[in-house]
Amino acid sequence: MKENFSNSSEEEILNFHKDISSKIREIREKKGISQLDLALDIGIKSVAFYSNCENNRYGKHFNLEHLYKICKSLKIQVKDLF
């Protein structure tokens, strides 16, 4: 019998990624920063990849390094994403 060691469902994790991405988009747009400018500032050379992460397309999402760099670029704290 296979045991389930996870305390979170895949749907919960997906919603977590979506919530953070939505908050990033909201803050980015409020500050008048384009996806391209933010992507380049955090070292992502593909605006398509950045867009896929921000919109959670194709299973893409930001990793911890991305979140750290995004927060520095937007001049916010990580806690502001929650």
Backbone as a ProteinNet text record, in pm:
[ID]
protein_1_A
[PRIMARY]
MKENFSNSSEEEILNFHKDISSKIREIREKKGISQLDLALDIGIKSVAFYSNCENNRYGKHFNLEHLYKICKSLKIQVKDLF
[TERTIARY]
83.9	0	89.3	61.3	138.7	87.6	179.6	142.4	153.1	65.6	68.4	141.5	258.1	337.8	317.7	229.1	208.6	97.7	118.7	14.5	-62.6	-34.9	-100.1	-133.3	-248	-287.1	-221.5	-218.7	-164.8	-242.9	-374.5	-459	-422	-394.2	-353	-222.5	-128.4	0.7	-17.6	-99.1	-126.1	-188.7	-285.4	-349.3	-250.4	-157.7	-52.9	31.6	74.5	153.1	72.3	-54.5	-139.9	-156.4	-176.5	-194.3	-70	46.3	171	192.5	168.8	185.7	90.9	-32.5	-130.3	-85.6	-30.6	16.8	135.4	225.3	339.1	288.6	194	138.1	74.6	-4.1	-71.7	29.1	132	233.5	311.7	349.7	426.2	347.5	219.5	136.1	114	94.1	73.9	196.4	314.4	438.9	472.4	389.4	410.7	530.2	561.9	676.8	626.9	687.4	646.9	704.3	643.5	697.3	840.4	865.5	999.5	1101.8	1069.7	1164.4	1193.2	1089.4	1111	1187.9	1152.1	1223	1372.1	1405.2	1546.3	1616.7	1546.5	1606.7	1641.8	1565.6	1593.7	1675.1	1718.3	1807.8	1740	1611.3	1540.5	1541.4	1601.4	1617.3	1497.3	1405.9	1289	1163	1101.9	977.5	867.6	876.8	777.5	784.2	904.8	919.5	865.3	901.6	851.5	698.6	641.3	496.2	431	492	438	440	544	551	444.9	433.4	338.7	194.3	169.7	34.1	14.3	115.8	110.6	70.1	122.5	96.1	199	155.2	243.6	315.4	252.3	311.6	430	451.6	565	526	621.8	601.4	736.6	732.9	855.6	915.5	1049	1115.6	1158.9	1222.3	1261.6	1359.4	1452.4	1547.4	1474.6	1380.6	1301.4	1228.6	1163	1085.8	1174.5	1292.4	1386.1	1423.2	1459.4	1500.2	1383.8	1264.4	1145.8	1119.8	1126.9	1104.2	1207.5	1333.7	1437.5	1408.1	1370.9	1345.2	1224.1	1120	997.7	1006.5	1118.5	1140.8	1030.1	1003.8	905.7	971	903.3	948.7	872.6	930.7	866.2	727.8	713.8	584.4	474.6	513	414.5	345.2	398.9	338.2	223.5	205.2	102.9	-11.3
-117.5	0	125.1	216	339.8	441.1	494.4	594.8	734.1	821.9	960.1	1043.1	1093.9	1171.9	1322	1361	1502.8	1559	1679.1	1745.6	1845.7	1848	1941.9	1871.5	1905.6	1847.8	1925.6	1864.4	1933.7	2060.7	2056	2173.7	2287.7	2254.6	2357.2	2423.6	2343.8	2397.5	2485.5	2440.9	2520.6	2654.6	2651	2775.2	2866.7	2808.8	2885.8	2960.1	2889	2952.3	3062.1	3036	3135.3	3260.1	3241.7	3356.4	3445.3	3384.2	3461.8	3532.6	3461.9	3522.5	3639.7	3624.7	3733.4	3856	3832.7	3944.2	4013.9	3935.5	3993.9	4079.6	4026.9	4101.8	4231.7	4222.8	4340.3	4448.6	4410.7	4507.2	4562.1	4474.2	4516.2	4618.7	4590.2	4681.5	4813	4805.5	4927.1	5018	4959.4	5036.3	5075.2	5031.7	5068.9	5001.4	4881.3	4807.4	4699.3	4690.8	4588.6	4452.4	4347.7	4213.1	4205.3	4264.6	4261.4	4326.6	4445.1	4515.7	4437.7	4380.6	4304.2	4176.3	4109.6	3986.3	4013.5	4117.3	4149.6	4188.9	4261.8	4306.3	4189.5	4080.1	3965	3857.6	3887.8	3795.8	3692.2	3710.5	3620.9	3688.1	3623.7	3685.2	3662	3577.1	3546.1	3600	3700.9	3754	3648.4	3557.5	3449.5	3359	3324.3	3241.3	3315.1	3442.7	3522.2	3524.9	3551.6	3557.7	3425.1	3315.7	3183.8	3162.5	3208.2	3196.5	3284.5	3408	3501.2	3456.7	3383.9	3337.2	3188.5	3123.6	2980.5	2895.3	2930	2851.4	2740.8	2629.7	2515.4	2464.8	2481.2	2432.8	2514.6	2631.4	2716.5	2803.6	2825.1	2913.5	2965.2	3070.6	3129.4	3039.3	3032.7	2959.4	3059.1	3010.3	3098.3	3207.1	3171.8	3272.5	3381.5	3342.1	3441.2	3533.2	3473.8	3554.1	3654.2	3610.3	3699.8	3817.4	3786.9	3891.5	3983	3926.1	4006.8	4104.6	4056.3	4143.5	4255.7	4224.8	4329.3	4431.4	4382.8	4471.3	4561.1	4503.9	4580.1	4660.3	4642.7	4711.9	4679	4549	4499.7	4388.2	4347.9	4234	4109.7	3993.5	3867.9	3857.1	3902.5	3893.2	3971.2	4069	4147.4	4065.2	3947.4	3861.3	3778	3783.3	3699.4	3781.5
0	0	0	-89.2	-100.4	1.8	80	178.8	117.8	160.6	115.9	221.3	186.4	280.6	263.4	176.3	148.9	237.3	286.3	363.2	277.9	147.2	55.4	-74.9	-129.2	-257.9	-371.8	-488.7	-606.9	-634.5	-612.3	-635.4	-539.7	-413.9	-317.6	-360.1	-406.4	-450	-573.3	-668.2	-788.2	-749.7	-658.6	-614	-542.4	-467.9	-400.8	-504.2	-608	-715	-784.1	-810.9	-877.2	-791.5	-661.6	-572.3	-570	-560.8	-558.7	-692.2	-802.1	-934.7	-954.3	-907.5	-919.3	-840.5	-722.8	-640.1	-706.8	-764.9	-836.9	-952.3	-1030.1	-1143	-1093.8	-987.1	-932.3	-892	-820.3	-775.3	-894.2	-986.8	-1105.3	-1185.6	-1210.2	-1288.9	-1214.8	-1083.6	-1003.8	-1011.3	-1021.3	-1030	-1174.3	-1270.9	-1410.4	-1474.9	-1430.4	-1483.5	-1578.8	-1695.7	-1792.7	-1754.5	-1809.1	-1789	-1840.8	-1955.9	-2015.1	-1922.8	-1872.1	-1785.7	-1657.6	-1597.2	-1474.5	-1503.9	-1612.9	-1650.6	-1668.2	-1742	-1765.6	-1636.3	-1550.2	-1424.5	-1332.4	-1341.3	-1254.1	-1325.6	-1447.8	-1518.2	-1605.4	-1633.3	-1725.1	-1861.5	-1958.4	-2090.5	-2181.9	-2140.5	-2222.5	-2156	-2219.1	-2164.8	-2172.8	-2269.3	-2280.3	-2157.5	-2114.9	-1994.9	-1873.4	-1859.4	-1747.1	-1748.8	-1865.6	-1879.6	-1841.9	-1884.9	-1850.1	-1699	-1632.7	-1486.4	-1420.3	-1467.7	-1406.6	-1428.2	-1536.5	-1567.4	-1541.6	-1485.7	-1454.1	-1573.3	-1690	-1811.2	-1823.3	-1878.2	-1907.2	-1781.9	-1666.4	-1541.7	-1493	-1550.5	-1511.2	-1391.7	-1303.6	-1189.4	-1142.8	-1063.5	-1011.9	-904.5	-901	-793.8	-685.5	-580.8	-470.2	-513.1	-599.7	-648.4	-725.5	-810.4	-884.2	-786.2	-685.5	-590.3	-517.1	-477.4	-409.1	-499.9	-624.3	-718.4	-754.7	-769.5	-799.5	-685.1	-562.8	-447.4	-441.9	-467.9	-470.2	-579.6	-697.5	-810.1	-784.6	-724.8	-697.7	-567.5	-495.6	-367.9	-266.8	-254.9	-158.5	-77.1	28.5	107.6	63.2	84.6	45.5	109	232.1	301.2	228.3	146.5	71.3	-37	-67.3	-169.2	-112.5	18.4	82.4	136.6
[MASK]
++++++++++++++++++++++++++++++++++++++++++++++++++++++++++++++++++++++++++++++++++

